[in-house]
């Protein structure tokens, strides 16, 4: 039996410390190791829910690779358009990115930090005012469809008499929409107008006009804004009339001058959008990547209402009709 005299040279407390350190080294070298997740686990599109100061609101994130290693992406906040992310840092579990302020009256970068676990993201964001906001994210659905729908007969969503079938976006704030001479008019701009019914895939026909310098939009399923704005003669742009705000740029600007009646036929099937603007097919089965700023929610796999933007400028509609797929 080995002699125990070797321990007699050290106090018992020191012997315990040596033993503990030895066990830690042994466990570190022989115990199970947690495998870091590959960056591919972070790639793709994410629907983000942020716990805001005045209530929850939706955001959106897309993560892509630039080259073999660098992660980049795009981000949509509560308002505004999609903004590029120059780099997303990811160490196998935790991710971090920041982007500069979108508005001139903000002086802080927006910083998102989070953890990827069990296919979901969660973390804390530092907003442009320095506040901390909790957030979670799930993968955005693909919304793929099989085949092409056969459309039924169009149903009017505006009856030319009143705003029946529509409501204010905010229950505690009255909207400024009225029917004037048979036209749905944004008489007092300030609040968006939302249908009480919800829709999935559809073909929408609208006829509208606006005064010089005005700005509005139609949110499909309450999530994807087709821009309506006085941009006559401008080059086509995703932020201008006929574009899906910040995402899809029309092939040409088919707008008429302010004050003239204009038409849009908008077909949405899954994420695929086709837009015929004043008789010109300016978007042809283009995929909408994600929600645009100002969306009602980011529940992309569910039906949603139509929403007409009413917080920017005046606009009038004389026709709003929708056709749904035949069963």
C-alpha positions in Angstrom: 0.0 0.0 0.0 1.4 3.4 -0.9 2.5 5.6 1.9 0.3 8.6 2.8 3.2 10.6 4.0 3.2 12.7 0.9 0.1 14.5 2.1 1.6 15.3 5.4 3.5 18.2 4.0 0.4 20.3 3.0 -2.6 21.4 5.0 -5.8 19.5 4.3 -7.5 22.6 2.7 -4.6 22.8 0.2 -5.0 19.2 -0.6 -8.7 19.7 -1.4 -7.8 22.6 -3.7 -5.3 20.5 -5.6 -7.8 17.7 -5.9 -10.6 20.1 -7.1 -8.3 21.7 -9.7 -7.2 18.2 -11.0 -10.8 17.1 -11.4 -11.7 20.3 -13.3 -8.8 19.7 -15.7 -9.9 16.1 -16.1 -13.5 16.9 -16.8 -12.5 19.7 -19.3 -10.3 17.3 -21.3 -12.4 14.1 -21.2 -16.0 15.3 -20.6 -18.6 15.9 -23.3 -18.2 19.1 -25.4 -21.0 21.3 -26.7 -20.7 21.5 -30.4 -20.9 25.1 -31.8 -23.6 25.5 -34.4 -22.5 26.2 -37.9 -23.3 29.7 -39.3 -25.7 28.0 -41.8 -28.1 27.5 -38.9 -28.5 31.3 -38.8 -29.1 31.8 -42.6 -32.5 32.7 -43.9 -35.4 34.9 -43.0 -36.7 35.6 -39.5 -39.9 37.2 -38.3 -39.1 39.2 -35.2 -41.4 40.3 -32.4 -40.1 43.2 -30.3 -41.5 44.1 -26.8 -41.7 47.9 -27.4 -42.2 50.6 -24.9 -45.8 51.2 -26.0 -46.6 47.7 -27.1 -45.2 44.8 -29.1 -44.4 45.4 -32.8 -43.1 43.3 -35.7 -39.7 43.4 -37.3 -37.9 41.3 -39.9 -34.4 40.0 -40.5 -32.6 38.2 -43.3 -29.2 36.6 -42.9 -27.0 35.8 -46.0 -23.4 34.9 -46.7 -21.0 37.3 -48.4 -18.2 35.1 -49.7 -17.4 32.0 -47.7 -17.4 33.3 -44.1 -18.9 36.8 -43.7 -22.5 37.0 -42.7 -24.5 40.0 -43.9 -28.2 40.7 -44.1 -31.2 43.0 -44.2 -33.4 44.4 -41.4 -36.8 46.0 -41.3 -37.8 47.8 -38.1 -41.1 49.1 -36.9 -41.2 51.7 -39.6 -39.2 52.6 -42.7 -37.8 50.2 -45.3 -35.4 47.3 -45.4 -31.8 48.4 -44.5 -28.6 46.5 -45.2 -26.5 45.0 -42.4 -22.8 45.1 -43.3 -21.8 42.3 -40.9 -23.5 39.8 -38.5 -21.2 38.3 -36.0 -22.0 34.7 -34.9 -19.8 32.5 -32.7 -21.9 29.3 -33.0 -24.5 30.4 -30.4 -24.6 34.1 -29.9 -25.2 36.7 -32.7 -24.8 40.4 -32.9 -25.3 43.1 -35.5 -25.8 46.9 -35.6 -26.9 49.4 -38.1 -26.8 53.2 -38.2 -29.9 55.3 -37.4 -32.6 55.6 -40.1 -33.9 58.9 -39.0 -32.0 62.2 -38.7 -33.2 62.9 -35.1 -31.6 59.7 -33.8 -27.9 59.6 -32.9 -27.3 56.0 -31.8 -26.8 52.8 -33.7 -29.5 50.1 -33.5 -27.8 47.0 -31.9 -29.3 43.5 -31.8 -27.8 40.8 -29.6 -29.3 37.3 -29.3 -28.9 33.6 -28.9 -29.8 30.8 -31.3 -31.3 27.9 -29.5 -33.6 25.1 -30.7 -34.2 26.9 -34.0 -35.3 30.2 -32.5 -33.6 33.5 -31.8 -34.1 35.6 -28.7 -32.2 38.5 -27.1 -32.0 42.2 -26.3 -31.9 45.2 -28.6 -30.5 48.6 -27.9 -32.7 51.1 -29.8 -31.6 54.5 -31.2 -32.5 56.2 -28.0 -30.4 53.9 -25.8 -33.4 51.8 -24.5 -33.3 48.1 -24.1 -35.9 46.0 -25.8 -36.5 42.2 -25.5 -37.1 40.3 -28.8 -37.7 36.9 -30.1 -37.7 35.5 -33.7 -39.0 32.5 -35.6 -38.2 31.4 -39.1 -40.4 33.0 -41.7 -42.6 30.6 -43.7 -41.8 29.9 -47.4 -45.4 30.3 -48.5 -45.0 28.1 -51.5 -48.1 27.2 -53.5 -48.8 24.4 -55.8 -50.2 25.4 -59.2 -52.0 28.5 -60.2 -55.4 29.5 -58.7 -58.6 29.9 -60.7 -60.2 33.2 -59.6 -63.8 33.6 -58.6 -65.9 36.7 -59.4 -64.7 40.0 -57.8 -66.4 41.2 -54.6 -66.6 44.9 -53.9 -64.9 45.9 -50.6 -66.1 49.5 -51.0 -69.9 50.0 -51.5 -69.7 53.7 -52.6 -72.0 54.7 -49.6 -70.1 54.2 -46.4 -67.1 52.6 -44.7 -68.9 49.4 -43.8 -66.4 46.5 -43.7 -63.6 48.8 -42.6 -62.2 49.9 -39.2 -59.6 52.2 -37.8 -56.2 50.7 -37.3 -56.3 51.8 -33.7 -59.4 51.2 -31.6 -58.8 54.2 -29.4 -58.3 56.7 -32.4 -61.0 57.6 -34.9 -60.0 57.5 -38.5 -60.5 60.4 -40.9 -61.9 58.4 -43.8 -65.3 59.4 -45.3 -67.4 58.8 -48.4 -67.6 62.0 -50.4 -69.6 62.0 -53.6 -69.3 58.2 -53.8 -65.5 58.2 -53.2 -63.6 56.8 -50.3 -61.6 59.8 -49.2 -58.9 60.3 -46.6 -60.4 63.6 -45.5 -58.3 64.0 -42.3 -55.0 62.1 -42.8 -53.8 60.5 -39.6 -55.0 56.8 -39.2 -54.8 53.8 -41.5 -58.0 52.0 -42.6 -58.3 48.2 -42.3 -60.7 45.7 -43.6 -62.6 43.7 -41.0 -62.2 40.6 -43.2 -58.9 38.8 -43.7 -57.5 37.2 -46.9 -54.8 34.8 -48.0 -54.3 34.7 -51.8 -56.3 37.1 -53.9 -56.5 39.4 -57.0 -57.2 43.0 -56.0 -58.4 45.7 -58.3 -58.3 49.4 -57.2 -58.9 52.7 -58.8 -57.5 55.8 -57.0 -56.2 59.3 -57.4 -54.3 61.7 -55.2 -53.3 65.4 -55.2 -49.9 66.7 -56.0 -47.2 65.6 -53.5 -49.4 63.1 -51.7 -48.3 59.7 -50.3 -50.2 56.6 -49.3 -50.0 52.8 -49.8 -51.9 49.5 -49.7 -50.8 46.8 -47.3 -51.5 43.3 -48.6 -52.5 41.0 -45.7 -51.6 44.0 -43.6 -47.9 43.2 -44.0 -46.6 44.1 -47.5 -46.9 47.7 -48.7 -47.5 48.5 -52.3 -46.4 52.2 -52.5 -48.8 54.9 -53.7 -47.1 58.3 -54.1 -46.9 61.3 -56.4 -43.8 60.2 -58.4 -44.8 61.0 -61.9 -41.8 61.0 -64.3 -39.4 59.6 -61.7 -37.2 56.6 -62.3 -38.7 53.4 -60.9 -37.7 52.6 -57.3 -38.8 50.2 -54.6 -39.7 53.2 -52.4 -41.8 54.9 -55.1 -45.2 54.2 -56.6 -45.7 50.7 -57.8 -42.9 49.3 -55.6 -43.2 46.9 -52.7 -41.6 49.3 -50.2 -37.9 48.8 -49.9 -38.0 45.4 -51.5 -39.3 45.1 -55.1 -38.7 47.7 -57.8 -41.1 47.9 -60.8 -39.7 47.5 -64.3 -41.0 51.0 -65.2 -42.8 53.9 -63.6 -46.3 53.8 -65.1 -47.7 56.5 -63.0 -50.0 59.3 -64.3 -49.8 62.9 -63.2 -51.4 63.8 -59.8 -55.1 64.3 -60.0 -55.7 61.7 -62.7 -57.4 58.3 -62.0 -55.1 55.4 -61.9 -55.6 51.6 -61.7 -53.7 48.7 -60.1 -54.4 45.0 -60.4 -52.5 43.3 -57.6 -52.3 39.5 -57.6 -50.7 37.9 -54.5 -50.2 34.1 -54.3 -48.1 33.0 -51.4 -45.2 35.5 -51.6 -45.4 35.9 -55.4 -46.8 39.3 -56.5 -47.8 40.4 -59.9 -48.7 44.1 -60.4 -50.4 45.6 -63.5 -50.2 49.4 -63.1 -52.2 51.5 -65.5 -52.2 48.6 -68.0 -48.4 47.9 -67.6 -47.2 44.7 -66.0 -44.5 46.3 -63.8 -43.9 43.3 -61.4 -44.3 39.7 -62.6 -44.5 37.0 -60.0 -41.8 38.6 -57.9 -41.3 37.1 -54.4 -41.8 39.5 -51.5 -39.0 38.7 -49.0 -40.7 39.8 -45.8 -42.9 42.4 -44.1 -42.4 46.1 -44.8 -42.2 48.9 -42.2 -45.5 49.8 -40.6 -47.0 46.3 -40.9 -49.8 45.2 -38.6 -48.0 42.0 -37.7 -45.5 39.4 -39.0 -47.8 36.3 -38.8 -46.9 35.6 -42.4 -48.4 32.1 -42.4 -51.8 33.4 -41.6 -54.5 35.4 -43.6 -54.5 39.1 -43.0 -56.6 42.2 -43.9 -56.1 44.9 -46.4 -54.9 48.2 -45.0 -54.8 51.6 -46.7 -52.2 53.9 -45.3 -53.9 57.0 -44.0 -51.2 58.7 -41.9 -49.3 60.4 -44.7 -51.5 62.3 -47.3 -54.9 62.5 -48.9 -56.0 59.9 -51.4 -59.4 58.9 -53.0 -60.6 55.5 -54.1 -63.6 54.9 -56.4 -63.2 51.1 -56.7 -61.8 48.4 -54.4 -62.7 44.8 -55.4 -61.2 41.5 -54.5 -61.4 38.1 -56.2 -60.5 34.9 -54.2 -59.5 31.5 -55.5 -62.3 29.1 -56.3 -62.4 26.1 -54.1 
